[in-house]
Amino acid sequence: MANLYRIFKDLIPESPLLIGEVVASHSTYCDIQLPGGAYITARGVSTVGNKVFVRDGVIEGVAPTLTVVTVEI
């Protein structure tokens, strides 16, 4: 018998992992600028200027500083 909950859960997409640069740091959250220019607020603490991984509004960790390349198809 199929697990209906698992089938339903597989229909819902997972949240994307975003990368951005910390532009302001507060006591419990940071303002982050994404590569496209958008700004988001995420829970967590980091230093201004750091690149961070963000998922679901939470900082997951420090990201490596790499060059962003945009390829048009």
TAUR-V987137 format. One record per pair of residues at least 12 apart in sequence whose ideal C-beta (glycine too) atoms are under 7 Angstrom apart, sorted by the first residue. I is the first residue (numbers start at 1). J is the second residue. If there is no record, write none. Layout:
i = <I,I>
j = <J,J>
This chain:
i = <15,15,17,17,18,18,18,19,19,19,20,20,20,20,20,20,21,21,21,22,22,22,22,22,22,23,24,25,25,25,25,28,29,29,29,29,30,30,30,30,30,32,32,35,40,42,42,42,42,43,43,43,44,44,46,50,51,51,51>
j = <55,56,53,55,34,54,55,51,53,63,32,33,34,40,52,54,33,49,51,46,47,48,49,50,52,48,48,45,46,47,48,43,41,42,43,44,42,44,45,46,59,52,54,68,54,54,57,58,59,57,58,59,58,59,59,62,63,64,65>
